[in-house]
Amino acid sequence: MINKCLFPAAGYGTRFLPATKAMPKEMMPVVNKPLIQYGVEEALAAGISSMCIVTGRGKHALMDHFDKSFELEHQIAGTKKEALLDDLRHTIGAASYTFTRQSDMLGLGHAVLTGREMIGDEPFALILADDLCVGKDQGVLSQLIAAYEEFHCSVIAVEEVPAEDTHKYGIIEGREIRKGLIKIDNLIEKPQPNEAPSRLAVVGRYILTPDIFEILASTPAGKNGEIQLTDALLSQTQTTSVLACKFEGLRFDCGTVEGFISATNYCYKNNFAIDKDI
């Protein structure tokens, strides 16, 4: 069983300045729900009940969001607006929330390593809230967990991207062991199009085995002086299998303005919108 989900949420969100000057980028609303809540709901739908969030300076809104607001609830009690909190009340009550702070911004790998004490010695899910994912028949994280339960190794979500965009992602190389499931032989962090071994890009959903922490602890800084999770996963392929899952569904890169707008439009048109009667 995968019982815990780690959310790295310590970044500055500079691409959305000035909006993110005082508000965490993970709290940016897609219609009427913050990005991180979509991720938590996806984890809950996959059967996970322990949410572990790595925060940074000025991220108190994340903790406040997953806590009760007695003043607000008292103010809207008995009104139509009270129904707007129903989903969040369920999300808060259905899981436990643990927070720790990443003191230095040293890359995604360092953020994952910062969450080690919260996770312990067990396999875990990892969600990057920047990526809003909508599964076709089941959530993307649920699809990864199904692969993990069969093969008991790390599983990462991938999707095909245009050749000109490979420099934005970790790119995998490997062989397909069955439809949609690839055994990874190589991983390259943000290669230029002429250096990319494929167009299959790693996106923000992972199932990781606990040995990843020891690997990260000994992984030297890579591009931009940061500890790259991609480098650690490549090291992991040398000792055990790491699988890539071409998930069924949609993924919106909400770390970009274009992706954020696309996600908002999609959610609005597909009944994620505010109830107009309230």
C-alpha positions in Angstrom: 0.0 0.0 0.0 1.1 3.6 -0.7 0.0 5.5 2.4 1.8 8.8 2.1 2.1 11.5 -0.6 4.8 14.2 -0.6 4.1 17.6 -2.0 7.2 19.9 -2.6 5.8 23.4 -2.2 8.7 25.6 -1.3 9.4 27.3 -4.6 9.0 31.1 -5.2 6.7 30.9 -8.3 8.6 33.7 -10.0 6.8 33.2 -13.3 3.6 34.4 -11.7 5.0 37.6 -10.1 3.6 39.8 -8.8 0.7 37.5 -7.8 3.1 35.2 -6.0 5.0 37.8 -4.1 2.9 37.2 -1.0 0.8 34.1 -2.0 2.2 30.6 -2.6 2.0 29.6 -6.2 0.4 26.3 -5.0 -2.5 28.5 -3.7 -3.2 30.0 -7.2 -6.9 29.3 -7.8 -8.0 27.2 -10.9 -11.6 28.5 -11.0 -12.4 28.5 -7.2 -9.9 25.8 -5.9 -6.2 26.2 -5.3 -3.8 24.0 -7.3 -2.6 22.0 -4.3 -6.1 21.0 -3.4 -6.5 19.4 -6.8 -3.4 17.4 -6.0 -4.6 16.4 -2.6 -7.9 15.3 -4.0 -6.1 13.1 -6.6 -4.1 11.5 -3.8 -7.2 10.9 -1.7 -8.9 9.3 -4.8 -5.8 6.9 -5.0 -6.4 5.7 -1.4 -3.7 7.9 0.3 -4.6 9.4 3.6 -1.3 11.1 4.8 -0.3 14.3 3.0 3.3 15.5 3.7 4.0 19.0 2.5 7.4 20.6 2.1 7.0 24.4 2.5 9.2 27.4 2.6 9.3 31.0 3.8 6.0 32.8 3.5 3.9 29.7 2.9 1.7 29.9 5.9 -1.4 30.0 3.6 -0.8 26.3 2.8 -1.1 25.3 6.4 -4.1 27.6 6.9 -5.9 26.2 3.9 -5.9 22.7 5.3 -7.1 23.8 8.7 -10.5 24.9 10.0 -11.3 28.6 10.0 -13.7 29.1 12.9 -14.3 32.8 12.2 -15.2 32.1 8.5 -17.4 29.1 9.2 -19.2 31.1 11.9 -19.7 34.0 9.5 -21.3 31.9 6.7 -23.1 29.2 8.9 -26.6 28.7 7.8 -26.2 30.6 4.5 -26.0 29.2 0.9 -22.3 30.0 0.9 -21.6 27.4 3.5 -22.0 24.7 0.8 -18.9 26.1 -0.9 -16.8 24.7 1.9 -18.2 21.1 1.6 -15.4 19.8 -0.6 -12.7 21.3 1.5 -14.2 20.1 4.7 -14.1 16.5 3.3 -10.5 17.0 2.1 -9.4 18.2 5.5 -11.2 15.4 7.4 -10.2 12.6 5.1 -6.4 13.0 5.6 -3.7 14.0 8.0 -1.4 16.9 7.1 2.3 17.2 8.1 4.5 20.1 7.2 8.2 20.8 7.2 10.3 23.6 5.8 12.9 23.5 3.1 15.5 26.1 4.3 17.4 26.4 1.1 16.1 26.2 -2.5 18.4 23.6 -3.9 16.2 21.8 -6.4 13.5 19.2 -6.5 15.8 16.5 -5.3 16.7 18.5 -2.2 13.0 19.2 -1.6 12.2 15.4 -1.7 15.1 14.7 0.6 13.8 17.4 3.0 10.6 15.3 3.3 12.5 12.2 4.4 11.6 12.3 8.1 7.9 12.7 7.3 7.9 9.7 4.9 10.1 7.3 6.7 11.2 3.9 5.3 8.3 3.2 3.0 7.3 3.7 -0.7 5.5 7.0 -1.3 3.7 9.1 -3.9 5.1 12.4 -5.1 2.9 15.1 -6.6 4.1 18.4 -8.1 1.1 20.7 -7.7 2.2 22.7 -10.7 0.9 19.9 -12.9 -2.8 19.6 -12.8 -3.7 16.1 -14.0 -7.1 14.7 -15.0 -7.3 11.0 -15.5 -9.4 9.4 -18.2 -11.1 6.6 -16.3 -9.0 6.9 -13.1 -6.6 9.4 -11.7 -3.0 9.6 -12.9 -1.7 8.7 -9.5 -4.0 5.7 -9.3 -2.6 4.5 -12.6 0.9 4.7 -11.2 0.0 2.9 -8.0 -1.5 0.1 -10.1 1.8 -0.4 -11.9 3.7 -0.2 -8.6 1.5 -2.9 -7.0 2.4 -5.2 -9.9 6.2 -4.5 -10.2 7.1 -3.0 -6.7 9.6 -0.5 -8.1 9.6 3.3 -8.7 7.1 4.4 -11.3 7.0 7.9 -13.0 4.5 9.5 -15.2 5.5 10.5 -18.7 3.9 12.1 -21.7 5.0 12.9 -25.2 6.0 16.5 -25.8 7.0 18.5 -28.9 10.6 18.1 -29.8 11.2 21.8 -29.3 10.1 21.5 -25.6 12.5 18.8 -24.5 14.7 21.4 -22.9 12.0 22.0 -20.3 11.8 18.4 -18.9 13.6 15.3 -17.8 13.5 13.0 -20.9 13.5 9.2 -20.7 14.9 6.5 -22.9 13.9 2.9 -22.6 12.0 -0.1 -23.9 8.3 -0.8 -23.8 7.6 -3.9 -21.7 3.9 -3.6 -22.5 1.5 -1.0 -23.9 2.1 2.3 -22.0 4.7 0.9 -19.6 8.4 1.5 -20.3 11.5 0.2 -18.4 13.8 3.2 -18.2 17.4 2.8 -19.3 18.4 6.5 -19.4 17.2 9.9 -18.1 18.5 13.2 -19.1 17.6 16.5 -17.4 16.4 19.2 -19.8 18.3 18.2 -23.0 18.3 20.2 -26.1 16.2 18.8 -28.9 19.2 17.4 -30.8 20.4 15.7 -27.6 17.1 14.2 -26.4 16.9 10.4 -26.6 13.1 10.6 -27.0 10.1 13.0 -26.6 8.8 11.2 -23.5 8.9 13.8 -20.7 8.7 13.2 -17.0 5.7 15.1 -15.5 4.8 15.7 -11.8 3.5 12.3 -10.7 5.7 9.7 -9.1 5.7 6.6 -7.0 9.1 6.3 -5.3 10.7 3.5 -3.3 12.5 4.6 -0.1 16.0 3.9 -1.3 15.6 7.1 -3.3 16.5 9.0 -0.1 20.0 7.4 0.2 20.6 8.0 -3.5 19.6 11.7 -3.2 21.8 12.1 -0.2 24.8 11.1 -2.3 23.8 12.8 -5.5 26.0 15.8 -6.4 24.5 19.1 -7.6 23.7 19.0 -11.3 22.3 21.7 -13.6 22.0 25.2 -12.0 23.8 23.9 -8.8 20.6 22.0 -7.8 20.1 18.4 -6.7 18.1 16.9 -9.5 15.6 14.1 -8.8 16.2 13.0 -12.4 19.9 12.3 -11.6 18.9 10.2 -8.6 16.3 8.3 -10.6 19.0 7.5 -13.2 21.2 6.2 -10.4 18.3 4.1 -9.2 18.0 2.4 -12.7 21.6 1.0 -12.2 20.5 -1.2 -9.2 16.8 -1.8 -9.8 14.0 -1.3 -12.3 12.4 2.2 -12.7 9.3 2.3 -14.9 7.7 5.1 -16.9 3.9 5.1 -17.3 2.3 6.8 -20.3 -0.8 7.7 -18.4 -4.3 8.0 -19.9 -5.7 11.5 -19.3 -4.7 15.2 -19.5 -2.0 17.2 -17.9 -1.9 21.0 -17.6 1.5 22.7 -16.9 0.2 25.3 -14.4 3.7 26.5 -13.8 3.3 28.5 -17.1 0.7 31.2 -17.8 -0.5 29.3 -20.9 -1.0 26.1 -19.0 -2.7 27.8 -16.1 -5.2 29.5 -18.4 -5.8 26.2 -20.2 -6.5 24.4 -16.9 -8.8 27.1 -15.8 -10.8 27.0 -19.0 -11.0 23.2 -18.9 -12.1 23.1 -15.3 -14.7 25.8 -15.9 -16.2 24.0 -18.9 -16.2 20.6 -17.2 -18.3 21.4 -14.1 -15.5 22.4 -11.8 -16.9 25.9 -11.6 -18.5 27.9 -8.8 -22.2 27.1 -8.3 -23.9 30.0 -10.0 -26.9 29.7 -7.7 -24.8 30.5 -4.6 
